[in-house]
Amino acid sequence: MPWYAWLIMILALGSILGSLMLLRDSARKLPLSEEQLKRIRERNVEQDAKDAASR
């Protein structure tokens, strides 16, 4: 392969890896209260029951 093809591949991979690292660094946890966590868990249980019933 010519040298410029290697250069393009390295730049593309560097761009992808850089974007993934930036995304990882900018991700943060959502501060949820215990009440919100409880409602989320209840909804998950309800959805699991609906999914199981539909099968």
C-alpha positions as CSV (number, residue, x, y, z in Angstrom):
1,M,0.0,0.0,0.0
2,P,1.3,3.5,-0.7
3,W,2.3,5.7,2.2
4,Y,-0.7,8.1,1.9
5,A,-3.1,5.2,2.3
6,W,-1.4,4.3,5.6
7,L,-1.6,8.0,6.6
8,I,-5.4,8.1,5.9
9,M,-6.0,4.9,7.8
10,I,-4.0,6.2,10.8
11,L,-5.8,9.5,10.8
12,A,-9.2,7.8,10.6
13,L,-8.4,5.4,13.5
14,G,-7.0,8.4,15.5
15,S,-10.2,10.3,14.9
16,I,-12.4,7.4,15.9
17,L,-10.4,6.7,19.1
18,G,-10.2,10.4,20.0
19,S,-14.0,10.7,19.6
20,L,-14.6,7.7,21.8
21,M,-12.2,8.9,24.5
22,L,-13.9,12.4,24.4
23,L,-17.3,10.7,24.8
24,R,-16.1,8.6,27.7
25,D,-14.7,11.6,29.5
26,S,-17.8,13.7,29.0
27,A,-20.2,11.0,30.3
28,R,-21.3,11.5,33.9
29,K,-23.7,9.8,36.2
30,L,-27.1,11.3,36.7
31,P,-27.7,12.3,40.3
32,L,-31.0,10.6,41.1
33,S,-32.8,10.6,44.4
34,E,-33.9,7.3,46.1
35,E,-37.5,8.1,45.1
36,Q,-36.6,8.3,41.4
37,L,-34.5,5.1,41.6
38,K,-37.4,3.3,43.2
39,R,-39.8,4.4,40.4
40,I,-37.3,3.3,37.8
41,R,-36.9,-0.2,39.4
42,E,-40.7,-0.5,39.6
43,R,-41.1,0.4,36.0
44,N,-38.4,-2.2,35.0
45,V,-40.3,-4.9,36.9
46,E,-43.6,-4.0,35.2
47,Q,-41.9,-4.0,31.8
48,D,-40.3,-7.3,32.5
49,A,-43.7,-8.8,33.5
50,K,-45.3,-7.4,30.3
51,D,-42.5,-8.8,28.1
52,A,-42.8,-12.2,29.8
53,A,-46.6,-12.2,29.3
54,S,-46.3,-11.3,25.6
55,R,-44.0,-14.3,24.9
